Amino acid sequence: MNTEKDRFYIVHARALPEVFHKTLAVKELLQKGDVDTIQDAVEIVGMSRSAYYKYKDFVFPFHEMSKGKIITMSIQLQHTPGVLSMVLNEIARERGSVLTMNQNIPLHGIANVTITFETKEMKIDIEELILQLKLISGVMEIDIVAKE
């Protein structure tokens, strides 16, 4: 049975309170080695140590939760030859392992595709992959619909 402490949500960064952004900034400073102590990091971002400790174990970038996971994306593509192939090639180039792929029959020049892939061996995080996929001509929209 899921309790409230076991639940996770994906929330757009724009909806988060400032304290969460600051907590993530402190974690990034520490991870990159830009500071030596938590105290130095919280002073730089302008938050208290107690606030950092309150949230540090509960706020993290999406890519940290998606590493080594199975991601399912829903993608809208223009019905143009080669677009799906370019999407699949980009996932493979970044070492994502495609597990399943389903393309619906294109309607009005738009094809809906669902791709499920494993991220364990990926060289980049999922957010970067999505940005790269959106650069492909013919990719119209990408949504993450599931993550295991």
N, C-alpha and C positions, 0 to 999 in steps of 0.2 A: 504494500500500500504506500503510495506516495504521500509524504508529508510536505508541508510548506518548505522545510529546509532542504528537501530533495529536488525541488523544482527549479528549472532554469528557464529564462526568457531571452529572446533576442529583441533588443530595443535599439532603435536608431539613436546614434550619438546625439543628435539634436534634441532628443527628449530627455536626456540625462541631466540631473542637477550638476552644478559646477563642481561640487565636492568629488563626484565620480571622475570627472575629467582630470582633476588635480591628482587624485589617487593614481590614475593611469600614468600621468606625467611623472610622478615620483617613481613608479615602478620602472618606467622607461629609462629615466636617468640612472637608476641603480643597475639595470640590466646592461646598459651601454658602458658602464664604468665611468660616466661623466662626473660622478661624485663618489666620495668614500663612505659616507654615512647616510642613514635615513634622515638624521637631523639636517645635514647639508641640503638634501633633496627637498624636504618639506619647506625649508626656508626659501629656496629658489622659486618654488611654485606658489608659495604663500598660503600654506595650510598648517594646521597643528599636527603634531605627531599623533595625538590621541585620535583625531579624525582619520588619519592614514591607517592606524592600526585597527580602527573600527571597520574599515571597508576593504582593506588590502586582500583579504581572502575571499571576497565576494564580487570583485569587479576585475574583469580582464578582457583584453581584446578578443574579438571573435576568433582570430587565427589561432590563439592559444587553445581554444576549445575544439578547433576543427582539425588540429594536427593528429594524424593517425586515425582519422575517423572516416566514416562513409557519408558522403554528401550527395544529396539528390537536388538537381537544378532543373527548373522549368525554363526553357529558352524559346523565345519567339524569333523565328528566322524568316527573312524574305525567301520566297520560293525561287531561289536562284541556284543553278548548278554549282556545286563545290563549296557552298557556305557551311553545310554540316560537316563536310570533310575537314575544312579549315578549323572548325571548333574542336573536333576530335583530335586533330593533329596538335593543336595548341595544348590541350590537356595532356596528351602523351609527351609532348616536348618538355613539359614541366614535371614529368614523371608521375602524373596522376594515372591511376589504373582504372580504366572504364570497366564497370561490372555489368551494367545493362544500359541499353539505349532504346527508346521508343519514339518513333516519329509518327504523328497523326497525318492523315491525308491533308495536304494543303488546301485551305479555303481562302478565297479572295487574295491569293498571292502570299499568304502567311502560313508557315508551317510551325506547329507546336511540337517541341522535342523535349523529352525528359531523359536526362542522363544521370546515372548513379555511378559514382566513382570513389575509389579509396585515395586518401590523401597522405598515407604513411610515408611514401618515398618522395613526395613533392619537394621541389627546391624552393618554392615560394609559398606564401600563405594564400588562403582562399580569396581574400580581398584583392590581392594583386592579380590572381588568376582572373577574377571577374572583370577587373579593369582591362586586362589584356584581351579577353574575349569580346568585350564591348567595342574594342578598336577594330574588330574584324568587320569588313563591309558586309552588310546583310544581317548582322546581329541586331535585333531591335530591342529586346528586353530580356533580362535574366533575373530570376527569383530563386532563392534557396527555399525549397519546400520541405526538406527533411535533413536531419543530421543525427547519426547514431554514434 
